[in-house]
Each structure stands twice: as structure tokens, then as C-alpha cells.
Amino acid sequence: MITVTELRKSYRQGGRTIDALDGVSLEVPRGTIHGVIGHSGAGKSTLVRCLTLLDRPTSGSVSIDGRDLTSVKDSEVRSARRRIGMVFQHANLLDSRTAAGNVALPLELVRLSKSEKDAKVARLLGLVGLAEFADAYPSQLSGGQRQRVGIARALAADPTVLLCDEPTSALDPATTDEILDLIRELADTLGLTVLIITHEMNVVKRICDSVSLLEKGRVVEQGPLREVAGSLNGRLVQALLPLPPHIPSGTGPVLDLLTAGGSGSGPVLSELSRRFSLDVTLLAGSVETLAGEQFSRMRVGLAPASEDNAPAEPLELNEVVSHLRARGVTVEVAA
Amino acid sequence: MNFLEEIVNNPGLTEALPTEFGATLQMISISGFFTVLIGLPLGVFLIASAPGGLRPMPVTHRILSDVVVNITRSVPFAILMVSLIPLARLITGTSIGPIAASVSLSIGSIPFFARIVETSLRDVAAGKIDAALVMGSTRMQVIRKVLLPEALPGLIAGFTSTLVALVGYSAMAGIIGGGGLGRLAYNYGLQRFDTTVMVVIIVIIVAIVQLIQLAGDRAMARVDHRNAATAGAGRRRRRAPAVEVSA
């Protein structure tokens, strides 16, 4: 479990103080994956450096499995760091060592017999699917394979926490998905607590259980994925369930609908159409599976259906909205 | 007398050359040894003590880098040699001969090599150092397991250049008492107008330099795994067979 409380980090730059982190708090329960998303300059890198104690925070605390990291003495920093496995954007492998040699590096820092070490390296390389590349040098591996070696190396010291700093930002989309699925699999099988720093929403969508949106050193939105995706007013919903640009409907009211997982499932739109005799036009929408549940966000235009030249019944918008809400759909009148 | 006969009969070549060749090798190997022994740790210290380094020591760094290294490097070598004669006498008990000359040769090339070491180590990506620190390495482990192995190709290339420079310096050292090929060329070639000796010595010195360079390049290629094409051991990427393009 990772607990970050009111973390602050200020730098002095040319006489003025810059607050790179301005009171960041977050909690990642054991065995779950938390994404920290933000633009460049939001404070993501500073957060990573404070979590690994490469930088000391100005105030606030970081604790891993209930042990405070920020208060450890300089002499204990090294053993405290071994509880954290870290995956970097560019893998940061040593070019002078083979894949096996790179994975062995953290094991050389602790006392371990050669046979134990070799067995562990082989097991770790197998875990990331690179058993046959043990003798290859990083320059002979693809970007995705290098990142797999990086992940194996991060796991070498049996950490309980895996910290990933933009792990897929330098990879192509297909490789990105492979690496993300590997991280998810490892988190599930090894019970790892994972914190992923990223600027890619795809990473959050694919593997995160919860997410924090970081902006100018502050967390502006935070929560389990199903919560942040389930609220129409949040900042993250537009990124998680984007509404593509669309042409506004000519007449009639426009509704924003959001269905999440079990709530509001079923044929919402056709039911609406039958029950209220409405023509329902889908203007824009997106459907995603997030944290194992299906979410859909739709913008629909409503108009009374005129059948067989019979005069259309006037539209009772309030009734429509309360019907939808009763069905568990989040509704907002957009126009 | 043709040129070949001249070579086998010239006393400057038959009697003096083997001794002086040995003296030159002695100077290069002794000073080469001490250059690495002192220059390598000095270069590592320059990097580690720099601002933002593994163990920043701004004042010590500044004194070593700006004062000691730069001043030693900016004094012309011939002048440095002459001014170090008293020191050579203090250390070796004599002021002439290849061993005495090795003192000033070492002192002249240590700062040169230390700068090369510093530059090579600085080229090691900061991310690799961070990675080693995050996995709990001590500073010493970062130096031993990351900085030096990663910079090894550059260090070997730098040492090769240093040795080549030492060949040149040793010839100069010969003229002011060090002995070796430099003195031979000066005594016979210049003062006795013996062109044969001069030509032979130039050929030998060129050959020494070529050999050093060749050995250096070979050694560097062996340890350099930075490019897939030259990574050597391990799994080589197969090149796709060339396909002929037909019109």
C-alpha cells in the first residue's frame, strides 16, 4: 500500500520559489493500480523523484506498507528504496550488460549466491517473456523488449510496490498495450501495488483501478475509475469517455446520458423511444470498458415521433428525465 | 653503399637503437601505468564532486578542476618537463634517463587523461545512474557497476589517445635527458646529419603509434555493445537477405 500525505516540494529558481508539488495526497491499496495523469509540468516527475527519495520533499510524507519513507535517515535510504521497484520511460538499461546482466544488477547489491542469483534472473526473464533473450544486449532488443527487461529488473529485489514513470510513452501503440497488460498481470499475480505516472489516457483506461489528475502540482480530481467516469461534471470524464465533435441537432431538447456498469444497462434508447413515442437521434457518444465495467456516454437529440400524420404529442421532458434516472442513467439536459 | 647496407652497418642503428627503443618503451609504459593509476580516480572524482554529482563538493571540485588540472594542462610540455626535473630527482634519485623522465611524463599526461575520463563519464545517461540509485546502490557501486562499465569504450579510446600523445612527449623528453628514440634522432639525425637514422626512427615511431591505435580500436570494439551491429557476443540480428530489384 502506498500512502502519500500532503506532499509538498518547492524549488528555488532565480530568487523565486516554485511549488512543483502543492499538497498532493493519494492512497493506493495493495494489489491495485493507480494512475497519476497530467500534462508536462504538472509535477509528475517531481512526484516520482520524491517517492523514490531521489529528491527529499519539502514537507508531507510518503509511506509504503505503513512505513514512513520520508523520515528515514540518509543511511537507511538505500534499504528503504529496495522496497520500491521502478520502471523508467526509456528503460535505462546498461548497454554494457546483457539482458540477464541488467536483471542481475539489483541482486548484486545484496548478498546472494551465484546459483540463487542465476535462478532468480532466469525466473524473472521468464516472467516477462524474454527467457530466450538472456544473452542479448539492449541494443539488440526492441523498445518493448527493453522495457520488459526493465520491468524484470524492477522486480528483482522483490518489491511490494512498482513505480512506473511513463512506462509506455516511448513505445508504439501495439507494444504499449502489451506492456500495460504485462503490468496488470504482474500486479494481479504478485499482489503488487502499482503507481503509474503518465500523460496518456489510454494507460489509465486500460489498466488502472483508480486515478488522480495532477495539475500545477495539485490533485484536481481523484477516485476509483468507475467514480470519475460515472460523473458527468468531472474533468476526467471527457478524457475517459470523449464526446467527439458533432453538429448540434436542429430542434428539440438534447440530453447527455451516462450509463455505468450494471446501472442503466439494457436497451435504454429504444425503450425511451417506445415509451414516450420519441424519435431519438444519437448525436455523439463513446462506449468503453473501464475497470472491467462497461461505460457509455451519449448525447441524444429528442423529438416527438409523428406517426401516420397523427399530431405528435407534446414532449414531457421532465418525465423523460425522471424515467431515465429511475433506470439508473445519469442524465443532464444539454440544450 | 645502398640504403640496406647502410642500415645494417650504421652504428647508430646497430648499437644505439635497441637500447634507446627499450628506453622509449620503458617511458611510455611507466608513465602510461601511472597515468591510469592516478588519472582514472582523478577523473572519477572530478565527476562525482561536481555540482549535481554523486557527492557534490563544490570547493574541492573547483580547486582540482580549475586550478590543478587546467594549470598543468596549460603549461607547454617542454617547459613543464624542465621545471619538474627537481621533482624527478627527488623521486627517482636522478634527473636523467627514462625513469626520471617518466615522472614528468606522468605528471604531464595525468590531467589530460583525467579530463578524458571526466568527459566519458559525463556522457553516461543520468537515467542509468538514477536507476542504480533507486535500486539501492551505494555511490561506490554506482561508479563501479554503472559509470565505469558504461563509459569503458570511451575510456579505452581516451587511453589510446593518451598513449599516442605520450609517444610524442617521450620523444621530446629524450632531448632534455630522458633518452630513447627522441634523443637518438636528435643526436644522430640532427647533429650528425645522419638521415638514415632519422628515417628509421620516424618509421619506428609511426609503427608504434599505429600499433597502439590498432590495439586500442580492437579493445574498444570488444567492449562496445552500444550498437546492435557491433554488439558482438549474444544474439545477432540477422540481416534480411538482399533482394534484387528488377525493373
Interface residues (C-beta under 8 A of the other chain):
Chain A: T52 L54 R78 S79 R81 R82 I84 M86 F88 H90 N92 L93 L94 D95 S96 R97 T98 L105 P106 E108 L109 F133 D135 A136 Y137 P138 S139 Q140 R153 A156 A157
Chain B: A125 G127 K128 D130 A131 A132 L133 V134 M135 G136 S137 T138 Q141 K145 V146 P149 E150 L152 V223 H225 R226 N227 A228 A231 A233 G234 R235 R236 R237
